[in-house]
């Protein structure tokens, strides 16, 4: 499955399907964090859009994939993103290494068991937040805590429709913040 075809010859990209060491991420994790498919990430690597990928998935390479995903969502061409990547204008992937993050990951089933809720409830909350369905494949410690708050609010008596409405509003607000950040980044660095 890690074999890619490039003009008729097959080659393997190390780290695409292999089990990671503790400091590495898997292709599945990288794709889920960016909200794209594994095939899309493979294609971006082949096309040279992820210069930090050197055979293993580091947090910097994963961050770069997320930036590429956001720029593609905004309509930037592969050629323009590649040019910006190669010139260093998209060298922001390393910032993730400076920020604390939780490496603990839960499957949907594990999170449901930890919170003592149905898997469908987690899926509904994630959908209400406006997040990609792939984000339920791996749930971080921070995301688990947010879901825990939701479960506690429900247990305290708030009706599910009311919680889903509140979550939807917060999700839309965060999407607007993210959109503003991408626009600022795009205006500042892609126009140079």
KOLTIVO-490342 format. One line per field, with one value per atom (N, C-alpha, C, CB): residue number from 1; residue in one letter; atom name; y, x, z negated. Coordinates in steps of 0.2 Angstrom, whole numbers, plus 5000, padded with zeros to 4 digits. Glycine has a CB too. Layout:
% KOLTIVO-490342
k: [NUM	...]
r: [A	...]
a: [CA	...]
yy: [Y	...]
xx: [X	...]
zz: [Z	...]
END
This chain:
% KOLTIVO-490342
k: [1	1	1	1	2	2	2	2	3	3	3	3	4	4	4	4	5	5	5	5	6	6	6	6	7	7	7	7	8	8	8	8	9	9	9	9	10	10	10	10	11	11	11	11	12	12	12	12	13	13	13	13	14	14	14	14	15	15	15	15	16	16	16	16	17	17	17	17	18	18	18	18	19	19	19	19	20	20	20	20	21	21	21	21	22	22	22	22	23	23	23	23	24	24	24	24	25	25	25	25	26	26	26	26	27	27	27	27	28	28	28	28	29	29	29	29	30	30	30	30	31	31	31	31	32	32	32	32	33	33	33	33	34	34	34	34	35	35	35	35	36	36	36	36	37	37	37	37	38	38	38	38	39	39	39	39	40	40	40	40	41	41	41	41	42	42	42	42	43	43	43	43	44	44	44	44	45	45	45	45	46	46	46	46	47	47	47	47	48	48	48	48	49	49	49	49	50	50	50	50	51	51	51	51	52	52	52	52	53	53	53	53	54	54	54	54	55	55	55	55	56	56	56	56	57	57	57	57	58	58	58	58	59	59	59	59	60	60	60	60	61	61	61	61	62	62	62	62	63	63	63	63	64	64	64	64	65	65	65	65	66	66	66	66	67	67	67	67	68	68	68	68	69	69	69	69	70	70	70	70	71	71	71	71	72	72	72	72	73	73	73	73	74	74	74	74	75	75	75	75	76	76	76	76	77	77	77	77	78	78	78	78	79	79	79	79	80	80	80	80	81	81	81	81	82	82	82	82	83	83	83	83	84	84	84	84	85	85	85	85	86	86	86	86	87	87	87	87	88	88	88	88	89	89	89	89	90	90	90	90	91	91	91	91	92	92	92	92	93	93	93	93	94	94	94	94	95	95	95	95	96	96	96	96	97	97	97	97	98	98	98	98	99	99	99	99	100	100	100	100	101	101	101	101	102	102	102	102	103	103	103	103	104	104	104	104	105	105	105	105	106	106	106	106	107	107	107	107	108	108	108	108	109	109	109	109	110	110	110	110	111	111	111	111	112	112	112	112	113	113	113	113	114	114	114	114	115	115	115	115	116	116	116	116	117	117	117	117	118	118	118	118	119	119	119	119	120	120	120	120	121	121	121	121	122	122	122	122	123	123	123	123	124	124	124	124	125	125	125	125	126	126	126	126	127	127	127	127	128	128	128	128	129	129	129	129	130	130	130	130	131	131	131	131	132	132	132	132	133	133	133	133	134	134	134	134	135	135	135	135	136	136	136	136	137	137	137	137	138	138	138	138	139	139	139	139	140	140	140	140	141	141	141	141	142	142	142	142	143	143	143	143	144	144	144	144	145	145	145	145	146	146	146	146	147	147	147	147	148	148	148	148	149	149	149	149	150	150	150	150	151	151	151	151	152	152	152	152	153	153	153	153	154	154	154	154	155	155	155	155	156	156	156	156	157	157	157	157	158	158	158	158	159	159	159	159	160	160	160	160	161	161	161	161	162	162	162	162	163	163	163	163	164	164	164	164	165	165	165	165	166	166	166	166	167	167	167	167	168	168	168	168	169	169	169	169	170	170	170	170	171	171	171	171	172	172	172	172	173	173	173	173	174	174	174	174	175	175	175	175	176	176	176	176	177	177	177	177	178	178	178	178	179	179	179	179	180	180	180	180	181	181	181	181	182	182	182	182	183	183	183	183	184	184	184	184	185	185	185	185	186	186	186	186	187	187	187	187	188	188	188	188	189	189	189	189	190	190	190	190	191	191	191	191	192	192	192	192]
r: [X	X	X	X	X	X	X	X	X	X	X	X	X	X	X	X	X	X	X	X	X	X	X	X	X	X	X	X	X	X	X	X	X	X	X	X	X	X	X	X	X	X	X	X	X	X	X	X	X	X	X	X	X	X	X	X	X	X	X	X	X	X	X	X	X	X	X	X	X	X	X	X	X	X	X	X	X	X	X	X	X	X	X	X	X	X	X	X	X	X	X	X	X	X	X	X	X	X	X	X	X	X	X	X	X	X	X	X	X	X	X	X	X	X	X	X	X	X	X	X	X	X	X	X	X	X	X	X	X	X	X	X	X	X	X	X	X	X	X	X	X	X	X	X	X	X	X	X	X	X	X	X	X	X	X	X	X	X	X	X	X	X	X	X	X	X	X	X	X	X	X	X	X	X	X	X	X	X	X	X	X	X	X	X	X	X	X	X	X	X	X	X	X	X	X	X	X	X	X	X	X	X	X	X	X	X	X	X	X	X	X	X	X	X	X	X	X	X	X	X	X	X	X	X	X	X	X	X	X	X	X	X	X	X	X	X	X	X	X	X	X	X	X	X	X	X	X	X	X	X	X	X	X	X	X	X	X	X	X	X	X	X	X	X	X	X	X	X	X	X	X	X	X	X	X	X	X	X	X	X	X	X	X	X	X	X	X	X	X	X	X	X	X	X	X	X	X	X	X	X	X	X	X	X	X	X	X	X	X	X	X	X	X	X	X	X	X	X	X	X	X	X	X	X	X	X	X	X	X	X	X	X	X	X	X	X	X	X	X	X	X	X	X	X	X	X	X	X	X	X	X	X	X	X	X	X	X	X	X	X	X	X	X	X	X	X	X	X	X	X	X	X	X	X	X	X	X	X	X	X	X	X	X	X	X	X	X	X	X	X	X	X	X	X	X	X	X	X	X	X	X	X	X	X	X	X	X	X	X	X	X	X	X	X	X	X	X	X	X	X	X	X	X	X	X	X	X	X	X	X	X	X	X	X	X	X	X	X	X	X	X	X	X	X	X	X	X	X	X	X	X	X	X	X	X	X	X	X	X	X	X	X	X	X	X	X	X	X	X	X	X	X	X	X	X	X	X	X	X	X	X	X	X	X	X	X	X	X	X	X	X	X	X	X	X	X	X	X	X	X	X	X	X	X	X	X	X	X	X	X	X	X	X	X	X	X	X	X	X	X	X	X	X	X	X	X	X	X	X	X	X	X	X	X	X	X	X	X	X	X	X	X	X	X	X	X	X	X	X	X	X	X	X	X	X	X	X	X	X	X	X	X	X	X	X	X	X	X	X	X	X	X	X	X	X	X	X	X	X	X	X	X	X	X	X	X	X	X	X	X	X	X	X	X	X	X	X	X	X	X	X	X	X	X	X	X	X	X	X	X	X	X	X	X	X	X	X	X	X	X	X	X	X	X	X	X	X	X	X	X	X	X	X	X	X	X	X	X	X	X	X	X	X	X	X	X	X	X	X	X	X	X	X	X	X	X	X	X	X	X	X	X	X	X	X	X	X	X	X	X	X	X	X	X	X	X	X	X	X	X	X	X	X	X	X	X	X	X	X	X	X	X	X	X	X	X	X	X	X	X	X	X	X	X	X	X	X	X	X	X	X	X	X	X	X	X	X	X	X	X	X	X	X	X	X	X	X	X	X	X	X	X	X	X	X	X	X	X	X	X	X	X	X	X	X	X	X	X	X	X	X	X	X	X	X	X	X	X	X	X	X	X	X	X	X	X	X	X]
a: [N	CA	C	CB	N	CA	C	CB	N	CA	C	CB	N	CA	C	CB	N	CA	C	CB	N	CA	C	CB	N	CA	C	CB	N	CA	C	CB	N	CA	C	CB	N	CA	C	CB	N	CA	C	CB	N	CA	C	CB	N	CA	C	CB	N	CA	C	CB	N	CA	C	CB	N	CA	C	CB	N	CA	C	CB	N	CA	C	CB	N	CA	C	CB	N	CA	C	CB	N	CA	C	CB	N	CA	C	CB	N	CA	C	CB	N	CA	C	CB	N	CA	C	CB	N	CA	C	CB	N	CA	C	CB	N	CA	C	CB	N	CA	C	CB	N	CA	C	CB	N	CA	C	CB	N	CA	C	CB	N	CA	C	CB	N	CA	C	CB	N	CA	C	CB	N	CA	C	CB	N	CA	C	CB	N	CA	C	CB	N	CA	C	CB	N	CA	C	CB	N	CA	C	CB	N	CA	C	CB	N	CA	C	CB	N	CA	C	CB	N	CA	C	CB	N	CA	C	CB	N	CA	C	CB	N	CA	C	CB	N	CA	C	CB	N	CA	C	CB	N	CA	C	CB	N	CA	C	CB	N	CA	C	CB	N	CA	C	CB	N	CA	C	CB	N	CA	C	CB	N	CA	C	CB	N	CA	C	CB	N	CA	C	CB	N	CA	C	CB	N	CA	C	CB	N	CA	C	CB	N	CA	C	CB	N	CA	C	CB	N	CA	C	CB	N	CA	C	CB	N	CA	C	CB	N	CA	C	CB	N	CA	C	CB	N	CA	C	CB	N	CA	C	CB	N	CA	C	CB	N	CA	C	CB	N	CA	C	CB	N	CA	C	CB	N	CA	C	CB	N	CA	C	CB	N	CA	C	CB	N	CA	C	CB	N	CA	C	CB	N	CA	C	CB	N	CA	C	CB	N	CA	C	CB	N	CA	C	CB	N	CA	C	CB	N	CA	C	CB	N	CA	C	CB	N	CA	C	CB	N	CA	C	CB	N	CA	C	CB	N	CA	C	CB	N	CA	C	CB	N	CA	C	CB	N	CA	C	CB	N	CA	C	CB	N	CA	C	CB	N	CA	C	CB	N	CA	C	CB	N	CA	C	CB	N	CA	C	CB	N	CA	C	CB	N	CA	C	CB	N	CA	C	CB	N	CA	C	CB	N	CA	C	CB	N	CA	C	CB	N	CA	C	CB	N	CA	C	CB	N	CA	C	CB	N	CA	C	CB	N	CA	C	CB	N	CA	C	CB	N	CA	C	CB	N	CA	C	CB	N	CA	C	CB	N	CA	C	CB	N	CA	C	CB	N	CA	C	CB	N	CA	C	CB	N	CA	C	CB	N	CA	C	CB	N	CA	C	CB	N	CA	C	CB	N	CA	C	CB	N	CA	C	CB	N	CA	C	CB	N	CA	C	CB	N	CA	C	CB	N	CA	C	CB	N	CA	C	CB	N	CA	C	CB	N	CA	C	CB	N	CA	C	CB	N	CA	C	CB	N	CA	C	CB	N	CA	C	CB	N	CA	C	CB	N	CA	C	CB	N	CA	C	CB	N	CA	C	CB	N	CA	C	CB	N	CA	C	CB	N	CA	C	CB	N	CA	C	CB	N	CA	C	CB	N	CA	C	CB	N	CA	C	CB	N	CA	C	CB	N	CA	C	CB	N	CA	C	CB	N	CA	C	CB	N	CA	C	CB	N	CA	C	CB	N	CA	C	CB	N	CA	C	CB	N	CA	C	CB	N	CA	C	CB	N	CA	C	CB	N	CA	C	CB	N	CA	C	CB	N	CA	C	CB	N	CA	C	CB	N	CA	C	CB	N	CA	C	CB	N	CA	C	CB	N	CA	C	CB	N	CA	C	CB	N	CA	C	CB	N	CA	C	CB	N	CA	C	CB	N	CA	C	CB	N	CA	C	CB	N	CA	C	CB	N	CA	C	CB	N	CA	C	CB	N	CA	C	CB	N	CA	C	CB	N	CA	C	CB	N	CA	C	CB	N	CA	C	CB	N	CA	C	CB	N	CA	C	CB	N	CA	C	CB	N	CA	C	CB	N	CA	C	CB	N	CA	C	CB	N	CA	C	CB	N	CA	C	CB	N	CA	C	CB	N	CA	C	CB	N	CA	C	CB	N	CA	C	CB]
yy: [4994	5000	5006	5000	5006	5012	5013	5011	5009	5010	5015	5003	5019	5024	5024	5031	5025	5024	5031	5021	5032	5038	5037	5042	5038	5037	5030	5042	5025	5018	5015	5018	5018	5015	5015	5017	5010	5010	5012	5003	5015	5017	5017	5023	5016	5016	5022	5010	5026	5031	5029	5037	5028	5026	5030	5026	5027	5031	5031	5037	5030	5031	5026	5030	5020	5014	5011	5009	5012	5008	5010	5010	5006	5008	5013	5002	5019	5024	5023	5030	5026	5026	5031	5028	5032	5037	5044	5036	5046	5053	5054	5055	5049	5049	5049	5044	5051	5050	5045	5057	5043	5039	5043	5033	5040	5043	5044	5039	5040	5040	5046	5034	5047	5052	5059	5052	5059	5066	5068	5065	5063	5064	5066	5058	5063	5065	5072	5060	5073	5080	5086	5081	5084	5089	5089	5088	5084	5083	5081	5089	5077	5075	5067	5079	5064	5057	5056	5054	5049	5047	5048	5040	5046	5047	5054	5044	5059	5066	5067	5070	5065	5067	5064	5064	5057	5054	5058	5047	5060	5064	5071	5066	5074	5080	5079	5084	5074	5072	5071	5065	5067	5066	5072	5061	5077	5083	5088	5086	5087	5091	5097	5094	5096	5101	5100	5100	5095	5094	5093	5088	5098	5098	5095	5104	5095	5093	5085	5096	5082	5075	5072	5072	5068	5065	5058	5069	5054	5047	5046	5044	5050	5049	5055	5048	5054	5060	5063	5057	5069	5073	5078	5077	5081	5086	5091	5088	5093	5099	5097	5101	5091	5089	5088	5082	5086	5086	5093	5082	5097	5104	5107	5109	5105	5108	5105	5106	5099	5096	5100	5088	5101	5105	5112	5106	5115	5122	5121	5125	5116	5114	5113	5108	5109	5108	5114	5103	5119	5125	5129	5129	5130	5134	5131	5134	5124	5121	5123	5113	5123	5124	5131	5124	5136	5143	5144	5147	5138	5139	5140	5144	5140	5141	5135	5142	5136	5130	5127	5133	5120	5116	5119	5109	5122	5126	5131	5128	5135	5141	5139	5146	5134	5131	5128	5126	5125	5122	5127	5117	5132	5138	5141	5143	5142	5145	5140	5147	5134	5129	5129	5122	5129	5128	5135	5127	5140	5147	5148	5152	5144	5145	5149	5148	5151	5155	5151	5158	5145	5140	5137	5136	5139	5136	5136	5138	5136	5137	5130	5141	5125	5118	5117	5113	5121	5120	5123	5122	5127	5130	5125	5135	5120	5115	5111	5109	5111	5108	5112	5107	5119	5123	5123	5130	5121	5122	5115	5124	5115	5108	5105	5109	5099	5095	5088	5095	5086	5079	5074	5079	5069	5064	5058	5061	5058	5053	5053	5053	5047	5047	5042	5046	5043	5038	5036	5040	5030	5029	5031	5021	5031	5033	5028	5032	5022	5017	5018	5010	5019	5021	5027	5021	5032	5038	5037	5044	5034	5032	5029	5028	5024	5020	5024	5014	5028	5033	5038	5037	5040	5045	5042	5050	5035	5032	5035	5032	5036	5038	5034	5046	5035	5031	5034	5031	5030	5033	5037	5027	5036	5041	5048	5038	5048	5055	5059	5054	5055	5059	5061	5054	5057	5058	5064	5052	5065	5070	5077	5069	5076	5082	5085	5081	5080	5082	5085	5076	5082	5085	5092	5080	5093	5099	5105	5099	5103	5107	5109	5104	5105	5107	5104	5114	5099	5095	5090	5093	5088	5082	5076	5082	5071	5065	5061	5061	5062	5059	5061	5061	5066	5068	5064	5075	5059	5055	5048	5053	5047	5042	5042	5041	5048	5049	5055	5050	5054	5059	5061	5057	5067	5069	5069	5075	5070	5071	5077	5071	5083	5089	5088	5095	5085	5084	5080	5081	5075	5070	5075	5065	5079	5084	5088	5088	5091	5094	5090	5097	5084	5079	5078	5073	5077	5076	5081	5075	5088	5093	5093	5100	5091	5090	5084	5088	5079	5073	5075	5067	5079	5082	5087	5085	5091	5096	5092	5101	5087	5082	5079	5077	5076	5073	5078	5070	5084	5089	5091	5095	5089	5090	5094	5093	5097	5101	5096	5105	5098	5093	5093	5096	5087	5086	5091	5079	5093	5098	5105	5099	5107	5113	5113	5115	5107	5107	5107	5100	5103	5103	5110	5098	5114	5121	5125	5124	5124	5128	5126	5127	5120	5117	5120	5109	5120	5122	5129	5121	5134	5141	5141	5144	5138	5138	5136	5134	5130	5128	5133	5121	5136	5141	5147	5144	5149	5155	5153	5156	5147	5144	5144	5138	5142	5141	5148	5138	5153	5160	5163	5165	5161	5163	5160	5161	5153	5150	5153	5142	5154	5157	5164	5159	5168	5174	5173	5178	5168	5167	5165	5161	5161	5158	5164	5153	5169	5175	5179	5178	5180	5184	5181	5185	5175	5171	5172	5164	5171	5171	5178	5169	5183	5190	5191	5195	5189	5191	5187	5190	5181	5177	5174	5171	5174	5171	5177	5167	5183	5189	5191	5194	5189	5191	5188	5189]
xx: [5004	5000	5004	4995	5010	5015	5018	5020	5016	5020	5016	5020	5020	5017	5020	5018	5016	5018	5020	5013	5026	5028	5031	5033	5027	5028	5030	5033	5026	5028	5032	5030	5036	5040	5037	5048	5038	5035	5041	5032	5039	5044	5040	5048	5043	5040	5042	5042	5037	5039	5039	5033	5045	5045	5041	5053	5038	5034	5026	5037	5025	5018	5014	5018	5016	5012	5015	5010	5021	5025	5022	5032	5024	5022	5027	5023	5025	5029	5033	5025	5038	5042	5038	5050	5039	5035	5035	5038	5041	5041	5038	5048	5036	5033	5026	5036	5023	5016	5015	5012	5009	5007	5004	5002	5004	5000	4993	5001	4990	4983	4982	4980	4986	4986	4986	4991	4991	4993	4986	4999	4984	4978	4972	4976	4971	4965	4966	4965	4972	4973	4972	4980	4973	4972	4965	4977	4961	4955	4955	4951	4960	4960	4961	4966	4961	4962	4969	4959	4971	4978	4981	4979	4976	4978	4980	4973	4977	4978	4985	4973	4986	4993	4998	4993	4997	5002	5004	5000	4998	4999	5003	4992	5001	5005	5012	5002	5014	5021	5024	5022	5021	5024	5025	5019	5020	5020	5025	5013	5028	5033	5030	5037	5024	5021	5022	5013	5026	5027	5035	5023	5039	5046	5049	5049	5045	5048	5047	5044	5043	5043	5049	5037	5053	5059	5059	5065	5054	5053	5049	5060	5049	5045	5040	5049	5035	5030	5032	5023	5035	5036	5030	5043	5030	5025	5025	5025	5031	5032	5029	5040	5031	5028	5020	5031	5018	5010	5007	5009	5011	5008	5008	5012	5013	5014	5008	5020	5006	5001	4994	5000	4993	4987	4987	4987	4993	4993	4991	5000	4994	4992	4985	4996	4982	4975	4971	4973	4973	4969	4970	4971	4976	4977	4973	4984	4973	4969	4962	4970	4959	4952	4951	4950	4956	4955	4956	4959	4957	4957	4964	4953	4970	4976	4978	4981	4982	4984	4990	4986	4990	4996	5003	4995	5003	5009	5011	5008	5006	5007	5010	5001	5006	5008	5015	5003	5017	5023	5029	5024	5027	5032	5033	5030	5028	5028	5032	5021	5031	5034	5041	5031	5043	5050	5054	5051	5051	5054	5054	5051	5051	5052	5046	5058	5041	5036	5031	5032	5031	5026	5030	5022	5035	5039	5037	5047	5030	5028	5026	5021	5028	5026	5030	5028	5036	5040	5037	5047	5032	5029	5026	5024	5023	5020	5025	5017	5031	5036	5037	5042	5036	5037	5031	5038	5025	5019	5018	5013	5015	5014	5008	5012	5008	5002	5002	5003	4996	4995	4996	4988	5000	5001	4996	5008	4993	4988	4982	4986	4981	4976	4971	4978	4964	4959	4955	4955	4953	4949	4942	4949	4937	4930	4928	4926	4929	4926	4929	4928	4936	4939	4937	4947	4936	4933	4926	4933	4922	4915	4915	4911	4920	4920	4923	4925	4928	4931	4925	4936	4921	4916	4909	4915	4909	4903	4897	4901	4898	4893	4893	4894	4887	4887	4892	4880	4895	4899	4895	4902	4889	4885	4884	4878	4884	4884	4890	4883	4896	4902	4902	4908	4900	4899	4895	4897	4889	4885	4888	4878	4891	4895	4900	4898	4904	4909	4906	4914	4901	4897	4895	4892	4892	4889	4895	4885	4901	4906	4909	4912	4906	4908	4915	4909	4917	4923	4922	4926	4928	4928	4926	4934	4923	4921	4928	4917	4933	4940	4942	4945	4940	4943	4940	4941	4935	4933	4938	4926	4942	4946	4952	4949	4954	4959	4957	4966	4956	4954	4959	4947	4961	4967	4964	4970	4969	4967	4963	4974	4965	4962	4954	4965	4954	4947	4943	4948	4946	4942	4940	4947	4944	4941	4935	4947	4936	4930	4924	4931	4924	4919	4916	4921	4921	4919	4915	4926	4917	4912	4905	4916	4905	4898	4894	4899	4898	4894	4892	4899	4896	4894	4888	4900	4888	4882	4876	4884	4876	4870	4868	4872	4873	4871	4868	4878	4870	4867	4860	4871	4858	4851	4849	4847	4855	4854	4851	4860	4846	4844	4849	4837	4849	4854	4853	4853	4847	4846	4849	4839	4849	4851	4859	4849	4862	4869	4872	4871	4869	4871	4870	4866	4865	4865	4871	4858	4872	4878	4884	4878	4885	4892	4892	4892	4887	4887	4889	4880	4886	4888	4896	4884	4898	4905	4910	4907	4907	4911	4911	4908	4906	4906	4910	4898	4910	4914	4922	4913	4924	4931	4932	4932	4928	4929	4930	4923	4927	4928	4935	4922	4937	4944	4949	4945	4948	4953	4953	4951	4947	4947	4951	4939	4950	4953	4961	4951	4963	4970	4973	4972	4969	4972	4972	4967	4967	4967	4973	4960	4974	4980	4986	4980	4987	4993	4993	4993	4988	4988	4990	4981	4987	4988	4995	4984	4998	5005	5010	5006	5009	5015	5014	5016	5008	5007	5007	5000	5007	5007	5014	5002	5019	5025	5028	5030]
zz: [5000	5000	5000	4994	4998	4998	5004	4992	5009	5016	5020	5019	5023	5027	5034	5024	5039	5046	5049	5050	5051	5054	5061	5050	5066	5073	5074	5076	5072	5073	5068	5080	5064	5060	5053	5060	5049	5042	5037	5040	5032	5027	5020	5028	5015	5008	5005	5004	5002	4997	4990	4998	4987	4980	4976	4978	4971	4966	4968	4965	4974	4977	4974	4984	4973	4970	4964	4975	4963	4958	4951	4958	4946	4939	4937	4934	4933	4932	4925	4931	4925	4918	4914	4919	4908	4903	4906	4896	4909	4911	4918	4911	4921	4928	4928	4933	4933	4934	4940	4936	4941	4946	4952	4944	4958	4963	4961	4970	4958	4956	4952	4953	4947	4942	4945	4937	4950	4954	4958	4958	4961	4966	4961	4970	4956	4951	4948	4946	4946	4944	4949	4941	4955	4960	4963	4966	4962	4964	4972	4963	4974	4981	4981	4985	4987	4987	4987	4993	4986	4986	4993	4984	4998	5005	5007	5010	5004	5006	5003	5003	4997	4994	4998	4986	5000	5004	5011	5006	5014	5020	5018	5023	5013	5011	5010	5005	5007	5006	5013	5002	5017	5024	5028	5028	5027	5031	5028	5031	5022	5019	5015	5024	5012	5008	5001	5009	4999	4992	4991	4989	4991	4991	4985	4993	4979	4973	4973	4967	4977	4977	4980	4981	4975	4978	4976	4974	4977	4976	4969	4975	4965	4959	4958	4953	4954	4953	4946	4953	4946	4940	4939	4941	4933	4932	4937	4925	4939	4944	4951	4945	4953	4960	4959	4962	4954	4953	4953	4946	4950	4950	4957	4945	4960	4967	4971	4970	4970	4974	4972	4972	4966	4964	4967	4956	4968	4971	4979	4971	4982	4989	4990	4991	4985	4985	4985	4980	4981	4980	4986	4974	4989	4995	5001	4996	5001	5007	5006	5007	5000	4998	5001	4991	5000	5002	5010	4998	5013	5021	5023	5023	5019	5022	5026	5016	5031	5036	5033	5043	5035	5033	5034	5036	5040	5043	5038	5050	5036	5032	5025	5031	5022	5016	5016	5013	5021	5022	5022	5028	5026	5026	5020	5031	5016	5009	5004	5007	5005	5001	5002	5002	5008	5010	5008	5017	5009	5007	5000	5011	4996	4988	4986	4986	4990	4987	4983	4993	4984	4980	4975	4984	4972	4967	4960	4968	4959	4953	4949	4953	4952	4949	4943	4954	4942	4936	4930	4937	4930	4924	4920	4927	4923	4919	4914	4923	4916	4911	4905	4915	4906	4900	4895	4903	4898	4894	4890	4898	4884	4881	4884	4874	4885	4888	4885	4896	4885	4882	4887	4879	4886	4891	4889	4891	4884	4882	4887	4875	4890	4895	4893	4902	4894	4893	4899	4887	4900	4905	4903	4907	4908	4906	4901	4912	4901	4896	4889	4899	4889	4883	4880	4884	4884	4881	4878	4886	4882	4879	4873	4885	4872	4866	4860	4867	4862	4857	4854	4860	4858	4856	4854	4862	4856	4854	4858	4847	4865	4869	4875	4871	4879	4886	4891	4889	4895	4901	4905	4905	4906	4910	4907	4911	4900	4897	4899	4890	4899	4900	4908	4899	4912	4919	4920	4923	4917	4917	4915	4913	4909	4907	4911	4900	4914	4919	4925	4921	4928	4934	4932	4936	4926	4924	4924	4917	4922	4922	4929	4918	4934	4941	4942	4942	4938	4940	4945	4933	4948	4953	4949	4957	4952	4949	4948	4954	4951	4950	4943	4955	4940	4934	4928	4932	4930	4924	4925	4925	4930	4930	4925	4937	4923	4918	4914	4921	4908	4903	4898	4899	4898	4894	4886	4896	4882	4875	4874	4871	4878	4877	4880	4881	4885	4888	4884	4895	4880	4876	4870	4873	4868	4862	4864	4860	4870	4873	4873	4880	4876	4876	4869	4880	4864	4857	4854	4853	4856	4854	4857	4856	4863	4866	4863	4873	4861	4858	4851	4857	4847	4841	4841	4837	4846	4847	4848	4853	4852	4854	4847	4859	4844	4837	4832	4834	4833	4828	4830	4828	4836	4838	4844	4833	4847	4853	4859	4855	4862	4868	4873	4870	4877	4882	4888	4885	4890	4895	4893	4897	4887	4885	4885	4878	4882	4882	4890	4879	4894	4901	4904	4905	4902	4905	4902	4903	4896	4893	4896	4885	4897	4900	4907	4900	4911	4918	4918	4921	4913	4913	4912	4908	4907	4905	4911	4899	4914	4920	4926	4923	4927	4932	4931	4934	4924	4922	4923	4915	4921	4922	4929	4919	4934	4941	4944	4945	4941	4943	4941	4941	4935	4933	4937	4925	4939	4943	4950	4943	4952	4959	4959	4961	4954	4953	4953	4947	4949	4949	4956	4944	4959	4966	4971	4969	4971	4975	4973	4974	4967	4965	4968	4957	4967	4969	4977	4967	4980	4987	4990	4990	4987	4989	4988	4986	4982	4980	4984	4973	4985	4987	4994	4983	4997	5004	5009	5004	5007	5011	5013	5009	5009	5010	5016	5004]
END
